[in-house]
Structure formats: C-alpha cells, structure tokens
Amino acid sequence: MFEQYQCEVEDTYAEAFRSLYAEFLITARDRKWLNHALYAATGHASSTIMCDCEAGLDRYVGPGGDESFATPDGRPGAIVQLHVPRFRKDRVPALEKALLSRVSQNVLTCPTTACFNMLESEDYYRLGRKVSYFGDGHEFLDDRHGRKMWVIPTMGGEFSIDRRFGYSDGIMGGNLWFMGTSEEAAITAAERAVEGVEKTPGTITTFPGGVAASASKAGSKYKFLFASTFAEYCPTLKEKLGEKSLVPEGVTSIQEIIINGRDLDAVAEATYAAMDACHDTPGLVKISAGNYNGRLGKSFIYLDRNQQPAS
C-alpha cells in the first residue's frame, strides 16, 4: 500500500471540515515590501481556536514567483487565503471582519502595496468601498490595470484596491503528523512537507513556518476549553500514561502541519505532495494524521491515495 515510502505510514485519514474562505492578491514594488505586508496580514492566524481566522500564503506570483501568473500591475505578488469554519453561525460577517481588518490595517498601511480580489463568486463583500472611507472624501473610483478600483490618496502616494472581494466554501483542517527519533528529525520532515504543500496551488499552511508543535485534541478536562494538548501523543508523557500512550517506541518528537485550501481535491493533492517530499527524512519513524471519528468534520483525506474518493 505504501511501498513507495521509506518510513511507516499509518492507514488512516486526516479529518478536515468545511470553511468559508476569501482569497486575495497583494502586490508591491519588491519582495521586501511584499513580505512586510504578507507577514502582517497573515499574523496571529494559526488557528481559529483563538484567532479571528486562519490565514496563509498560497504562493508568490509574478516577477520572482510563479511567473506563469501575471499580476494585474506587473509587480511581485502574493496570493493569500483567509478561512473561518463553516459551522460558525456568524461565518459570513466573521470572515468579512477578518478580511477588512487585515487588509485595512496591514496592507493599506504598507508602503507601495495594492490589493486585488482573487475569488470570483456570486457572493462577495464590498470591501474596497469600506476600505476607501479612509480617504476621508478624497477617495475615487478609477480604471486601473483593466479593472475598476478604489484609489485612496495617502501620504506615501496612493493605495488601490478592488471594489468587491468574493467568498466561497473551502476546506480547513487537513493535517499530517511526523513522528521522529529526535526533534531535529521530526522538524526536518515537517519542513520538507511544508515545501511540498507550497508547490500545490490553492492551499496554505497556517502555523509559524507551517509547522505546529502543539497538535491538539478536541475537548479538555477544563470546561472553559474546547481544545487541549493531545496527551496520548506527547512523548514526554509516555511513561506517565503507560498503556494509554500512543507514542511509538523510539519516537521523541511529533510535529504536525495543517493544510487549508480551496477544496478537498486541492488539500488532498497537497497532502500527498507533503508525504512525497519528506518520507525519506533520516530519523522519521512514522507519518500519521489526526481524526476524531467524524466528530469534527466530514471531509476525509486518506493517507492511502488509492482510498481517496474522486470528487
């Protein structure tokens, strides 16, 4: 089943769930200022457990990035995704609030940037109009780069932004676990896996560096928490938990990556790209994934790609 891999792969699935997501493009005069805007706009967005959304870089495009994708203004660009869980009753206003706050506070404020919608859909936010109020009556609509955009005069020059930003159903919570004989082995495998995801269009990783050391389980002994450390998979608790521990022999560190994306096919493709990129990492004992028997979500990504249903 997993003959192509040099480490053990558990015959299991990652339990993902539906999201509502938006996708937009930031451009800037160079990669330096593009990254400043990108890092700010996607900050504090690792997990919706305590963040307003989950956000990350899909890919760099234009000059210095994926040059098969030409940015509207011909400058270096970064495609960003923002996700909120579909099961939230306030998902539509919650996503708009996250989008508005991150674009207005972190993209508008960054020198040389412009912002473009990347998701054409029937549902959309009038984000450009709302951001344009910063112009204090001096904002105006103009034809820029073959599209109608709001232009806001700023002390640094001008900020241009599309009028409408679409939103649609996506997928959150795809994941992989990398079990290593050392912290170095587990982190190296996770880093390689993230590189595999980065090569898959339409997907993001959300945690710092794309890697989560604190993989959590749903629920807690404390009533005020709905997620907590996955004790059964904590290597330092192996002796304390005894037979309850699920950490394989010889494993001293387990690192996780989380994958969100535009749809289940994209997340599944990124999952297999991640596994292909890291399975031969020295010291990597096992690749697995987190699931809760369907209690968290109904979108499954099977680690055996032959079991993955065609959409």
C-alpha positions in Angstrom: 0.0 0.0 0.0 2.8 2.5 1.0 5.7 0.7 -0.7 6.9 3.9 -2.2 7.7 5.4 1.2 10.8 4.8 3.3 9.0 5.2 6.6 5.9 3.7 8.1 2.6 5.4 7.1 -0.4 4.7 9.2 -3.5 3.5 7.3 -5.7 6.4 8.5 -7.2 9.7 7.4 -7.0 13.3 8.3 -10.3 14.7 9.4 -11.0 18.1 7.7 -14.1 20.3 7.8 -15.7 22.9 5.6 -14.8 26.5 5.7 -15.8 29.8 4.3 -12.8 31.5 2.7 -11.6 34.5 0.8 -8.6 34.8 -1.5 -6.8 38.0 -2.4 -3.6 39.2 -4.1 -1.1 41.7 -2.6 1.4 43.3 -4.9 4.3 45.7 -4.0 7.3 47.2 -5.7 9.6 44.4 -4.5 9.7 41.2 -2.4 10.9 43.1 0.7 7.8 45.3 1.0 5.6 42.5 -0.3 6.7 40.3 2.6 6.2 43.0 5.1 2.5 43.3 4.0 2.1 39.5 3.7 3.5 38.7 7.2 1.4 41.4 8.8 -1.8 40.4 7.0 -1.4 36.7 7.9 -0.2 37.3 11.5 -1.9 35.7 14.5 -3.9 33.4 12.2 -2.6 30.0 13.0 -5.8 28.5 14.5 -9.4 29.7 14.9 -9.3 28.3 18.4 -8.1 31.8 19.5 -7.7 33.7 16.2 -10.2 35.5 14.1 -9.4 33.4 11.1 -6.7 31.0 9.7 -4.6 32.7 7.1 -1.5 32.0 5.0 0.4 32.3 1.7 -0.8 30.3 -1.2 2.1 31.2 -3.4 4.2 34.0 -4.8 3.3 35.1 -8.3 4.6 37.5 -10.9 8.3 38.6 -11.0 10.3 36.4 -8.7 7.5 34.0 -8.1 5.2 31.8 -10.3 5.7 33.9 -13.4 3.0 31.9 -15.3 0.6 34.0 -13.3 0.9 37.6 -14.3 -0.2 40.1 -11.7 -2.5 42.9 -12.8 0.1 45.6 -12.3 3.1 43.5 -13.3 4.7 43.7 -9.9 5.7 40.9 -7.4 2.7 39.4 -5.8 1.5 37.1 -3.0 -1.8 35.2 -3.1 -3.3 34.9 0.4 -6.2 32.8 1.8 -8.3 33.6 4.9 -10.6 30.8 6.3 -13.2 30.6 9.1 -15.1 27.4 10.0 -18.3 26.8 8.1 -20.0 25.6 11.3 -19.8 29.1 12.8 -23.3 30.7 12.7 -21.7 34.1 12.1 -19.3 32.8 9.4 -20.2 35.4 6.8 -19.7 38.6 8.9 -16.8 36.9 10.8 -14.9 36.4 7.5 -15.7 39.9 6.4 -14.4 41.4 9.7 -11.2 39.4 9.4 -10.7 40.4 5.8 -11.5 44.1 6.4 -9.3 44.4 9.5 -6.3 42.6 7.9 -6.4 44.5 4.6 -7.1 47.9 6.1 -4.6 47.6 9.0 -1.8 45.6 7.3 -2.0 46.1 3.5 -3.2 49.6 3.1 -0.6 50.8 5.7 2.3 49.0 4.0 4.3 51.2 1.5 3.8 50.6 -2.2 1.1 47.9 -1.9 -2.1 47.3 -3.9 -4.8 44.7 -3.2 -6.8 42.6 -5.7 -9.6 40.1 -5.4 -8.7 36.6 -6.4 -12.1 34.8 -6.0 -14.8 35.4 -8.5 -18.1 34.2 -6.9 -21.7 35.1 -6.7 -21.2 36.0 -3.0 -18.9 39.0 -2.3 -18.1 41.7 0.2 -17.9 45.4 -0.9 -14.5 45.5 0.8 -13.0 48.2 -1.4 -15.8 50.7 -0.7 -15.4 50.1 3.1 -11.6 50.5 3.0 -11.9 53.5 0.8 -13.6 55.6 3.5 -10.1 56.1 4.9 -9.7 58.6 2.1 -12.0 61.0 4.0 -13.9 62.0 0.9 -10.9 62.2 -1.4 -11.2 58.6 -2.5 -12.3 57.9 -6.0 -13.0 55.1 -8.5 -10.7 54.8 -11.4 -9.8 52.4 -14.2 -6.6 50.7 -13.1 -4.9 47.7 -14.7 -8.0 46.9 -16.7 -10.4 46.9 -13.7 -12.4 49.4 -11.7 -10.6 50.1 -8.5 -10.9 52.4 -5.5 -8.0 54.7 -5.2 -7.1 56.2 -1.8 -4.7 59.1 -1.5 -2.1 58.5 1.2 0.9 60.4 2.5 3.1 57.7 0.8 1.3 58.1 -2.6 -1.8 56.1 -3.4 -3.4 52.8 -2.4 -5.5 50.9 -5.0 -8.0 48.2 -4.1 -10.6 46.2 -6.0 -14.3 47.0 -5.2 -15.5 43.5 -4.5 -13.9 40.5 -2.8 -15.6 37.1 -3.3 -16.0 34.4 -0.7 -16.9 30.7 -1.1 -16.8 27.3 0.5 -13.3 25.9 1.2 -11.7 23.2 3.4 -9.9 23.5 6.8 -8.1 21.1 9.0 -6.2 18.8 6.6 -3.2 17.5 8.6 -0.2 15.3 8.9 1.8 14.1 11.8 5.6 13.4 11.6 7.0 11.1 14.3 10.8 11.3 14.7 13.5 9.7 16.7 14.6 13.3 17.6 13.2 16.8 17.5 15.5 17.5 14.6 14.2 14.6 12.6 10.5 15.5 13.2 11.0 19.2 12.4 13.1 18.4 9.2 10.4 16.1 8.0 7.7 18.7 8.7 9.7 21.4 6.9 10.1 19.3 3.9 6.4 18.5 3.9 5.6 22.2 4.0 7.7 22.7 0.9 5.6 20.1 -0.8 2.4 21.9 0.2 3.9 25.2 -1.1 4.2 23.7 -4.5 0.5 22.9 -4.6 -1.7 25.8 -5.8 -4.8 26.6 -3.9 -3.6 25.6 -0.4 -2.0 27.2 2.6 -0.3 26.2 5.9 -1.2 28.4 8.8 1.2 27.9 11.7 4.6 29.6 12.2 6.8 28.2 9.5 3.9 26.0 8.5 4.6 23.6 11.5 2.6 23.1 14.7 4.4 21.5 17.7 1.2 21.7 19.8 -1.2 19.4 18.0 -4.4 19.4 19.9 -7.4 17.2 20.6 -11.0 18.3 20.7 -12.1 19.0 24.3 -10.5 19.3 27.6 -10.8 18.4 31.3 -11.3 22.1 31.8 -14.9 23.1 30.9 -13.8 26.5 29.6 -11.6 25.0 26.9 -12.7 23.2 23.8 -9.2 22.1 22.7 -6.1 20.9 24.6 -2.8 19.1 24.3 -3.1 15.6 22.8 -1.7 13.9 25.9 -1.7 10.4 24.4 0.7 11.6 21.7 3.0 13.6 23.9 6.4 11.8 24.0 7.3 13.2 27.5 4.1 11.6 28.9 4.8 8.1 27.6 6.0 6.8 30.9 3.3 8.6 32.9 0.4 7.3 30.8 1.8 3.8 30.3 -0.5 1.7 28.1 -2.7 4.8 27.4 0.2 6.4 25.5 0.0 6.1 21.7 3.6 7.3 21.0 5.5 4.6 19.1 8.7 3.2 20.6 11.7 5.4 19.8 9.7 8.5 19.0 10.7 11.6 21.0 9.0 14.3 18.9 5.9 14.6 16.8 5.4 17.7 14.6 2.2 18.5 12.7 1.3 20.5 9.7 -2.2 21.8 9.0 -3.4 22.3 5.4 -6.3 24.5 4.3 -7.4 25.1 0.8 -10.0 26.0 -1.8 -11.5 22.5 -2.0 -11.0 18.9 -0.9 -9.1 17.9 -4.0 -6.5 20.7 -3.5 -6.0 19.7 0.1 -5.7 16.0 -0.8 -3.2 16.8 -3.5 -1.1 18.9 -1.1 -1.2 16.1 1.5 0.3 13.6 -1.0 2.9 16.2 -2.1 3.9 16.7 1.5 4.3 13.0 2.1 6.3 12.5 -1.1 8.6 15.4 -0.1 9.5 14.1 3.4 9.1 10.3 3.7 12.9 9.6 3.4 13.9 12.1 6.1 16.6 10.4 8.3 15.1 9.6 11.7 11.5 9.8 10.5 9.7 6.8 12.0 6.1 7.2 11.0 3.6 9.5 9.2 0.1 9.7 10.6 -2.8 12.1 10.8 -5.4 13.4 13.3 -9.0 12.5 13.3 -11.9 12.3 15.7 -14.1 9.6 14.0 -16.1 12.3 12.2 -17.0 14.4 15.2 -15.0 17.4 14.0 -15.7 17.3 10.2 -17.0 15.1 7.4 -14.2 15.8 4.9 -11.6 13.0 5.0 -8.2 12.9 3.4 -6.9 9.3 3.4 -3.2 8.8 3.6 -3.5 6.0 1.1 -4.3 7.9 -2.0 -5.9 4.9 -3.5 -8.7 5.2 -0.9 -9.4 8.8 -1.6 -12.7 9.1 -3.4 -12.8 11.2 -6.6 -14.8 14.3 -6.2 
